[in-house]
Amino acid sequence: MERGISNKNNFFDFLKGTDFVTFITALIASCYGLVLVYSATFSSLKDGKLVSSDVISMLLSVFIGVVFCVIVSNIDYEIISKLWPVIAVGCILLMIATRLWGTAPDAREDARSWLRIGGLTLQSSEILKVGFIISFSYHLDIVKNEINKLKNIILLVIHGAIPVFLVMITGDAGSALIFLLMFISLLFFARVHIGYFVAGICAMIVGFIVAWKAKIIDGIQRERIVALFYPELYEDTMFQQNNGKIAMGSGGLFGKGFLNGDMTQSGLVPENQNDMILSVAGEEFGFIGAMCVILLLFLLIIHVLRTGLKARDNVGYLMCSGVSAMIFSQLFINVGMELGLLPVIGITLPLFSAGGSSSLSIYLALGIVMSVYRYSRASEESLFYSNS
């Protein structure tokens, strides 16, 4: 009888320590994303198929991601953070394997960013994002009392440059930008002196100008940047973004209805199941539907930040800050691409776009956030009872 009561108490303790806001918000976003991806790929279905391979892949990755999320949320994040050397080495080896044996899509033969494992493909940079959040947060925590010393700043910059270099050699410039934004955000959350940010921004501006003049930034990447300023001269380059904006605008306030979007169902917006998923929401569910996408992600970001602020220690705060920075960076760039404010660089909308690796990495990261929530709350309750 006592054992039954104990198991019952353990179950209730598990529920009590679960961050349901993070978990349920992510699940709602994924379900909405599956509806959008289904609509985006519906017109391509052939031979009586009920769902596309993109939907199946996304559904499978969400399921696996949720399982990993729950498992990770029950592991003390302090243990996870102290495993950073193993995680870092594993991520580096994964990226090297991707560089050597990775595959590329037909449209981008230079971007060997996917590693084929059996019948599945993994975008290694997505796993690297989680690894970087763990290792860099631990690094920032180690030097927190002397973080503004030049020696420590140099070591932090080297640490931040490693993942950028690793994804660049696989041809994934878009992910490199995400890592750069995550790096800057974590330095900000760690309260690095503003002078270093000014110096860093100046260095990046100079570096961009040099890369532009020397034509290091060349080919399709250069063309996409120029096309933003002279869209009438680069209609082919802007085709995807222009049609995406037309699709979003044509939906009005409430949209044309599920599977009733003219441009969505005719395939006039290329890759609308990936980079341009917001155009599907805008056309078929209107301004309200598109705003629901953005608001769900903002709710998730804000709650993750709040969890970090309530963390029991600095490393928990930093890991939550890193996760929020990762989601926000992808949201900001993806929406900027879809509105024609930023060049297309292949960044998916977290939890909404098709792409199994992206969903898997987000759920792994949210598992860490839920671990911070669980163990910080348990620590608070333990302190409360010991003082009472």
Contacts in CASP RR format, 6 or more apart in sequence:
PFRMAT RR
TARGET T0000
AUTHOR 0000-0000-0000
METHOD contacts of the structure
MODEL  1
MERGISNKNNFFDFLKGTDFVTFITALIASCYGLVLVYSATFSSLKDGKL
VSSDVISMLLSVFIGVVFCVIVSNIDYEIISKLWPVIAVGCILLMIATRL
WGTAPDAREDARSWLRIGGLTLQSSEILKVGFIISFSYHLDIVKNEINKL
KNIILLVIHGAIPVFLVMITGDAGSALIFLLMFISLLFFARVHIGYFVAG
ICAMIVGFIVAWKAKIIDGIQRERIVALFYPELYEDTMFQQNNGKIAMGS
GGLFGKGFLNGDMTQSGLVPENQNDMILSVAGEEFGFIGAMCVILLLFLL
IIHVLRTGLKARDNVGYLMCSGVSAMIFSQLFINVGMELGLLPVIGITLP
LFSAGGSSSLSIYLALGIVMSVYRYSRASEESLFYSNS
14 74 0 8 1.000
17 373 0 8 1.000
17 374 0 8 1.000
17 377 0 8 1.000
17 378 0 8 1.000
18 73 0 8 1.000
18 370 0 8 1.000
18 374 0 8 1.000
19 73 0 8 1.000
19 307 0 8 1.000
19 369 0 8 1.000
19 370 0 8 1.000
19 373 0 8 1.000
19 374 0 8 1.000
21 303 0 8 1.000
22 300 0 8 1.000
22 303 0 8 1.000
22 304 0 8 1.000
22 307 0 8 1.000
22 366 0 8 1.000
22 369 0 8 1.000
22 370 0 8 1.000
22 373 0 8 1.000
23 69 0 8 1.000
23 366 0 8 1.000
23 370 0 8 1.000
25 296 0 8 1.000
25 299 0 8 1.000
25 300 0 8 1.000
25 303 0 8 1.000
26 69 0 8 1.000
26 300 0 8 1.000
26 351 0 8 1.000
26 362 0 8 1.000
26 363 0 8 1.000
26 366 0 8 1.000
27 66 0 8 1.000
28 296 0 8 1.000
29 293 0 8 1.000
29 296 0 8 1.000
29 297 0 8 1.000
29 300 0 8 1.000
29 350 0 8 1.000
29 351 0 8 1.000
29 352 0 8 1.000
30 58 0 8 1.000
30 62 0 8 1.000
30 351 0 8 1.000
30 359 0 8 1.000
32 292 0 8 1.000
32 293 0 8 1.000
32 296 0 8 1.000
32 352 0 8 1.000
33 58 0 8 1.000
33 277 0 8 1.000
33 351 0 8 1.000
33 352 0 8 1.000
33 353 0 8 1.000
34 55 0 8 1.000
34 58 0 8 1.000
34 59 0 8 1.000
34 62 0 8 1.000
35 258 0 8 1.000
36 273 0 8 1.000
36 277 0 8 1.000
36 280 0 8 1.000
36 281 0 8 1.000
36 352 0 8 1.000
37 52 0 8 1.000
37 54 0 8 1.000
37 55 0 8 1.000
37 58 0 8 1.000
37 273 0 8 1.000
37 277 0 8 1.000
37 352 0 8 1.000
37 353 0 8 1.000
37 354 0 8 1.000
38 51 0 8 1.000
38 52 0 8 1.000
38 55 0 8 1.000
39 258 0 8 1.000
39 259 0 8 1.000
39 261 0 8 1.000
39 264 0 8 1.000
39 265 0 8 1.000
39 280 0 8 1.000
39 284 0 8 1.000
40 54 0 8 1.000
40 264 0 8 1.000
40 272 0 8 1.000
40 273 0 8 1.000
40 277 0 8 1.000
40 280 0 8 1.000
40 354 0 8 1.000
41 51 0 8 1.000
41 52 0 8 1.000
41 54 0 8 1.000
41 55 0 8 1.000
41 273 0 8 1.000
41 354 0 8 1.000
42 52 0 8 1.000
42 259 0 8 1.000
42 265 0 8 1.000
43 264 0 8 1.000
43 265 0 8 1.000
43 266 0 8 1.000
43 267 0 8 1.000
44 52 0 8 1.000
45 51 0 8 1.000
45 52 0 8 1.000
52 273 0 8 1.000
54 273 0 8 1.000
54 354 0 8 1.000
54 355 0 8 1.000
55 354 0 8 1.000
57 354 0 8 1.000
57 355 0 8 1.000
57 356 0 8 1.000
58 354 0 8 1.000
58 355 0 8 1.000
58 356 0 8 1.000
58 359 0 8 1.000
60 356 0 8 1.000
61 355 0 8 1.000
61 356 0 8 1.000
61 357 0 8 1.000
61 359 0 8 1.000
61 360 0 8 1.000
62 359 0 8 1.000
62 363 0 8 1.000
64 360 0 8 1.000
65 359 0 8 1.000
65 360 0 8 1.000
65 363 0 8 1.000
65 364 0 8 1.000
66 363 0 8 1.000
68 360 0 8 1.000
68 363 0 8 1.000
68 364 0 8 1.000
68 367 0 8 1.000
69 363 0 8 1.000
69 364 0 8 1.000
69 366 0 8 1.000
69 367 0 8 1.000
69 370 0 8 1.000
70 367 0 8 1.000
72 80 0 8 1.000
72 364 0 8 1.000
72 367 0 8 1.000
72 368 0 8 1.000
72 370 0 8 1.000
72 371 0 8 1.000
73 367 0 8 1.000
73 368 0 8 1.000
73 370 0 8 1.000
73 371 0 8 1.000
73 373 0 8 1.000
73 374 0 8 1.000
74 371 0 8 1.000
74 374 0 8 1.000
75 371 0 8 1.000
76 371 0 8 1.000
76 375 0 8 1.000
77 315 0 8 1.000
77 316 0 8 1.000
77 319 0 8 1.000
77 368 0 8 1.000
77 371 0 8 1.000
77 372 0 8 1.000
77 375 0 8 1.000
78 313 0 8 1.000
78 315 0 8 1.000
78 375 0 8 1.000
80 134 0 8 1.000
80 368 0 8 1.000
80 371 0 8 1.000
81 134 0 8 1.000
81 137 0 8 1.000
81 138 0 8 1.000
81 141 0 8 1.000
81 315 0 8 1.000
81 316 0 8 1.000
81 319 0 8 1.000
82 138 0 8 1.000
83 134 0 8 1.000
84 131 0 8 1.000
84 134 0 8 1.000
84 135 0 8 1.000
84 138 0 8 1.000
84 139 0 8 1.000
87 131 0 8 1.000
87 134 0 8 1.000
87 135 0 8 1.000
88 131 0 8 1.000
88 135 0 8 1.000
91 127 0 8 1.000
91 128 0 8 1.000
91 131 0 8 1.000
91 132 0 8 1.000
91 163 0 8 1.000
92 162 0 8 1.000
92 166 0 8 1.000
94 115 0 8 1.000
94 124 0 8 1.000
94 127 0 8 1.000
94 128 0 8 1.000
95 124 0 8 1.000
95 125 0 8 1.000
95 128 0 8 1.000
95 166 0 8 1.000
95 167 0 8 1.000
95 169 0 8 1.000
95 170 0 8 1.000
96 166 0 8 1.000
97 115 0 8 1.000
97 124 0 8 1.000
98 112 0 8 1.000
98 113 0 8 1.000
98 114 0 8 1.000
98 115 0 8 1.000
98 124 0 8 1.000
98 170 0 8 1.000
99 112 0 8 1.000
99 166 0 8 1.000
99 169 0 8 1.000
99 170 0 8 1.000
101 115 0 8 1.000
101 116 0 8 1.000
102 112 0 8 1.000
102 113 0 8 1.000
102 114 0 8 1.000
102 115 0 8 1.000
102 116 0 8 1.000
102 170 0 8 1.000
103 112 0 8 1.000
103 114 0 8 1.000
103 115 0 8 1.000
103 116 0 8 1.000
103 121 0 8 1.000
104 110 0 8 1.000
104 111 0 8 1.000
104 112 0 8 1.000
104 113 0 8 1.000
104 114 0 8 1.000
105 111 0 8 1.000
105 114 0 8 1.000
110 171 0 8 1.000
111 170 0 8 1.000
111 171 0 8 1.000
111 172 0 8 1.000
112 170 0 8 1.000
112 171 0 8 1.000
113 123 0 8 1.000
113 124 0 8 1.000
113 125 0 8 1.000
113 167 0 8 1.000
113 170 0 8 1.000
113 171 0 8 1.000
113 172 0 8 1.000
113 175 0 8 1.000
114 121 0 8 1.000
114 122 0 8 1.000
114 123 0 8 1.000
114 124 0 8 1.000
115 121 0 8 1.000
115 122 0 8 1.000
115 123 0 8 1.000
115 124 0 8 1.000
116 122 0 8 1.000
121 357 0 8 1.000
122 357 0 8 1.000
123 355 0 8 1.000
123 356 0 8 1.000
123 357 0 8 1.000
123 358 0 8 1.000
124 170 0 8 1.000
124 357 0 8 1.000
125 166 0 8 1.000
125 167 0 8 1.000
125 170 0 8 1.000
125 172 0 8 1.000
125 175 0 8 1.000
126 175 0 8 1.000
126 357 0 8 1.000
126 358 0 8 1.000
126 360 0 8 1.000
126 361 0 8 1.000
127 357 0 8 1.000
127 360 0 8 1.000
127 361 0 8 1.000
127 364 0 8 1.000
128 163 0 8 1.000
128 166 0 8 1.000
128 167 0 8 1.000
128 179 0 8 1.000
129 163 0 8 1.000
129 175 0 8 1.000
129 178 0 8 1.000
129 179 0 8 1.000
129 182 0 8 1.000
129 326 0 8 1.000
129 361 0 8 1.000
129 365 0 8 1.000
130 361 0 8 1.000
130 364 0 8 1.000
130 365 0 8 1.000
130 368 0 8 1.000
132 160 0 8 1.000
132 163 0 8 1.000
132 179 0 8 1.000
132 182 0 8 1.000
133 182 0 8 1.000
133 186 0 8 1.000
133 319 0 8 1.000
133 322 0 8 1.000
133 323 0 8 1.000
133 326 0 8 1.000
133 365 0 8 1.000
133 368 0 8 1.000
134 319 0 8 1.000
134 368 0 8 1.000
135 159 0 8 1.000
136 156 0 8 1.000
136 159 0 8 1.000
136 160 0 8 1.000
136 183 0 8 1.000
136 186 0 8 1.000
136 318 0 8 1.000
137 186 0 8 1.000
137 315 0 8 1.000
137 316 0 8 1.000
137 318 0 8 1.000
137 319 0 8 1.000
137 321 0 8 1.000
137 322 0 8 1.000
138 315 0 8 1.000
139 155 0 8 1.000
139 156 0 8 1.000
139 159 0 8 1.000
140 147 0 8 1.000
140 156 0 8 1.000
140 186 0 8 1.000
140 187 0 8 1.000
140 190 0 8 1.000
140 314 0 8 1.000
140 318 0 8 1.000
141 313 0 8 1.000
141 314 0 8 1.000
141 315 0 8 1.000
141 318 0 8 1.000
143 149 0 8 1.000
143 152 0 8 1.000
143 155 0 8 1.000
143 156 0 8 1.000
144 190 0 8 1.000
144 314 0 8 1.000
146 152 0 8 1.000
147 153 0 8 1.000
147 156 0 8 1.000
147 190 0 8 1.000
147 191 0 8 1.000
147 192 0 8 1.000
148 192 0 8 1.000
148 193 0 8 1.000
148 196 0 8 1.000
153 192 0 8 1.000
153 196 0 8 1.000
156 187 0 8 1.000
160 179 0 8 1.000
160 183 0 8 1.000
163 179 0 8 1.000
164 176 0 8 1.000
164 179 0 8 1.000
164 180 0 8 1.000
164 183 0 8 1.000
167 174 0 8 1.000
167 175 0 8 1.000
167 176 0 8 1.000
167 179 0 8 1.000
168 176 0 8 1.000
173 221 0 8 1.000
173 345 0 8 1.000
174 333 0 8 1.000
174 345 0 8 1.000
174 346 0 8 1.000
174 347 0 8 1.000
175 347 0 8 1.000
177 329 0 8 1.000
177 333 0 8 1.000
177 345 0 8 1.000
177 347 0 8 1.000
178 326 0 8 1.000
178 329 0 8 1.000
178 330 0 8 1.000
178 333 0 8 1.000
178 347 0 8 1.000
181 325 0 8 1.000
181 329 0 8 1.000
181 332 0 8 1.000
182 322 0 8 1.000
182 325 0 8 1.000
182 326 0 8 1.000
182 329 0 8 1.000
184 197 0 8 1.000
185 321 0 8 1.000
185 322 0 8 1.000
185 325 0 8 1.000
185 328 0 8 1.000
185 329 0 8 1.000
186 318 0 8 1.000
186 321 0 8 1.000
186 322 0 8 1.000
186 325 0 8 1.000
187 196 0 8 1.000
187 197 0 8 1.000
188 197 0 8 1.000
189 317 0 8 1.000
189 318 0 8 1.000
189 321 0 8 1.000
189 322 0 8 1.000
189 325 0 8 1.000
190 318 0 8 1.000
208 217 0 8 1.000
210 216 0 8 1.000
211 217 0 8 1.000
212 222 0 8 1.000
215 222 0 8 1.000
217 225 0 8 1.000
220 237 0 8 1.000
221 343 0 8 1.000
221 345 0 8 1.000
223 234 0 8 1.000
223 237 0 8 1.000
224 237 0 8 1.000
224 343 0 8 1.000
224 344 0 8 1.000
224 345 0 8 1.000
225 343 0 8 1.000
226 234 0 8 1.000
227 233 0 8 1.000
227 234 0 8 1.000
227 237 0 8 1.000
227 238 0 8 1.000
227 343 0 8 1.000
228 340 0 8 1.000
228 341 0 8 1.000
228 342 0 8 1.000
228 343 0 8 1.000
231 238 0 8 1.000
231 242 0 8 1.000
235 242 0 8 1.000
238 340 0 8 1.000
239 270 0 8 1.000
240 269 0 8 1.000
240 270 0 8 1.000
240 271 0 8 1.000
240 275 0 8 1.000
240 276 0 8 1.000
240 344 0 8 1.000
241 337 0 8 1.000
241 338 0 8 1.000
241 340 0 8 1.000
241 344 0 8 1.000
243 263 0 8 1.000
243 268 0 8 1.000
243 269 0 8 1.000
243 270 0 8 1.000
243 279 0 8 1.000
244 263 0 8 1.000
244 269 0 8 1.000
244 272 0 8 1.000
244 276 0 8 1.000
244 279 0 8 1.000
244 338 0 8 1.000
245 279 0 8 1.000
245 338 0 8 1.000
245 339 0 8 1.000
245 340 0 8 1.000
246 263 0 8 1.000
247 261 0 8 1.000
247 263 0 8 1.000
247 264 0 8 1.000
247 268 0 8 1.000
247 269 0 8 1.000
247 272 0 8 1.000
247 279 0 8 1.000
247 280 0 8 1.000
247 282 0 8 1.000
247 283 0 8 1.000
248 278 0 8 1.000
248 279 0 8 1.000
248 282 0 8 1.000
248 283 0 8 1.000
248 286 0 8 1.000
248 290 0 8 1.000
248 338 0 8 1.000
249 282 0 8 1.000
249 283 0 8 1.000
250 256 0 8 1.000
250 262 0 8 1.000
250 263 0 8 1.000
250 283 0 8 1.000
251 261 0 8 1.000
251 282 0 8 1.000
251 283 0 8 1.000
251 284 0 8 1.000
251 286 0 8 1.000
251 287 0 8 1.000
252 282 0 8 1.000
252 286 0 8 1.000
252 287 0 8 1.000
253 286 0 8 1.000
253 287 0 8 1.000
253 288 0 8 1.000
254 285 0 8 1.000
254 286 0 8 1.000
254 287 0 8 1.000
254 288 0 8 1.000
255 282 0 8 1.000
255 283 0 8 1.000
255 284 0 8 1.000
255 285 0 8 1.000
255 286 0 8 1.000
255 287 0 8 1.000
255 288 0 8 1.000
255 289 0 8 1.000
256 262 0 8 1.000
256 283 0 8 1.000
256 284 0 8 1.000
256 286 0 8 1.000
257 284 0 8 1.000
257 285 0 8 1.000
258 284 0 8 1.000
258 285 0 8 1.000
259 265 0 8 1.000
259 284 0 8 1.000
260 284 0 8 1.000
261 283 0 8 1.000
261 284 0 8 1.000
262 268 0 8 1.000
262 283 0 8 1.000
263 269 0 8 1.000
263 279 0 8 1.000
263 283 0 8 1.000
264 272 0 8 1.000
264 279 0 8 1.000
264 280 0 8 1.000
264 283 0 8 1.000
264 284 0 8 1.000
269 276 0 8 1.000
269 279 0 8 1.000
269 280 0 8 1.000
270 276 0 8 1.000
272 279 0 8 1.000
272 280 0 8 1.000
273 280 0 8 1.000
273 353 0 8 1.000
273 354 0 8 1.000
274 346 0 8 1.000
274 348 0 8 1.000
274 353 0 8 1.000
274 354 0 8 1.000
274 355 0 8 1.000
275 334 0 8 1.000
275 337 0 8 1.000
275 338 0 8 1.000
275 344 0 8 1.000
275 346 0 8 1.000
275 347 0 8 1.000
275 348 0 8 1.000
275 353 0 8 1.000
276 337 0 8 1.000
276 338 0 8 1.000
277 348 0 8 1.000
277 349 0 8 1.000
277 352 0 8 1.000
277 353 0 8 1.000
277 354 0 8 1.000
278 290 0 8 1.000
278 293 0 8 1.000
278 334 0 8 1.000
278 335 0 8 1.000
278 338 0 8 1.000
278 349 0 8 1.000
278 352 0 8 1.000
279 338 0 8 1.000
281 289 0 8 1.000
281 290 0 8 1.000
281 292 0 8 1.000
281 293 0 8 1.000
281 352 0 8 1.000
282 289 0 8 1.000
282 290 0 8 1.000
285 292 0 8 1.000
293 349 0 8 1.000
293 352 0 8 1.000
294 331 0 8 1.000
294 335 0 8 1.000
296 351 0 8 1.000
297 327 0 8 1.000
297 331 0 8 1.000
297 349 0 8 1.000
297 350 0 8 1.000
297 351 0 8 1.000
298 331 0 8 1.000
300 327 0 8 1.000
301 324 0 8 1.000
301 327 0 8 1.000
301 328 0 8 1.000
301 331 0 8 1.000
304 320 0 8 1.000
304 323 0 8 1.000
304 324 0 8 1.000
304 327 0 8 1.000
304 366 0 8 1.000
304 369 0 8 1.000
305 320 0 8 1.000
305 321 0 8 1.000
305 324 0 8 1.000
307 320 0 8 1.000
307 369 0 8 1.000
307 372 0 8 1.000
307 373 0 8 1.000
307 376 0 8 1.000
308 316 0 8 1.000
308 317 0 8 1.000
308 319 0 8 1.000
308 320 0 8 1.000
308 321 0 8 1.000
308 369 0 8 1.000
308 372 0 8 1.000
308 376 0 8 1.000
309 317 0 8 1.000
310 373 0 8 1.000
310 376 0 8 1.000
311 317 0 8 1.000
311 320 0 8 1.000
311 372 0 8 1.000
311 376 0 8 1.000
312 375 0 8 1.000
312 376 0 8 1.000
312 379 0 8 1.000
312 380 0 8 1.000
316 372 0 8 1.000
316 376 0 8 1.000
319 368 0 8 1.000
319 369 0 8 1.000
319 372 0 8 1.000
320 368 0 8 1.000
320 369 0 8 1.000
320 372 0 8 1.000
323 365 0 8 1.000
323 366 0 8 1.000
323 368 0 8 1.000
323 369 0 8 1.000
326 350 0 8 1.000
326 365 0 8 1.000
327 350 0 8 1.000
327 362 0 8 1.000
327 365 0 8 1.000
330 347 0 8 1.000
330 348 0 8 1.000
330 349 0 8 1.000
330 350 0 8 1.000
331 349 0 8 1.000
331 350 0 8 1.000
333 342 0 8 1.000
333 345 0 8 1.000
333 347 0 8 1.000
334 347 0 8 1.000
334 348 0 8 1.000
334 349 0 8 1.000
334 353 0 8 1.000
335 349 0 8 1.000
336 342 0 8 1.000
337 343 0 8 1.000
337 344 0 8 1.000
337 345 0 8 1.000
337 346 0 8 1.000
337 347 0 8 1.000
348 354 0 8 1.000
348 355 0 8 1.000
348 358 0 8 1.000
350 358 0 8 1.000
350 362 0 8 1.000
351 359 0 8 1.000
351 362 0 8 1.000
END
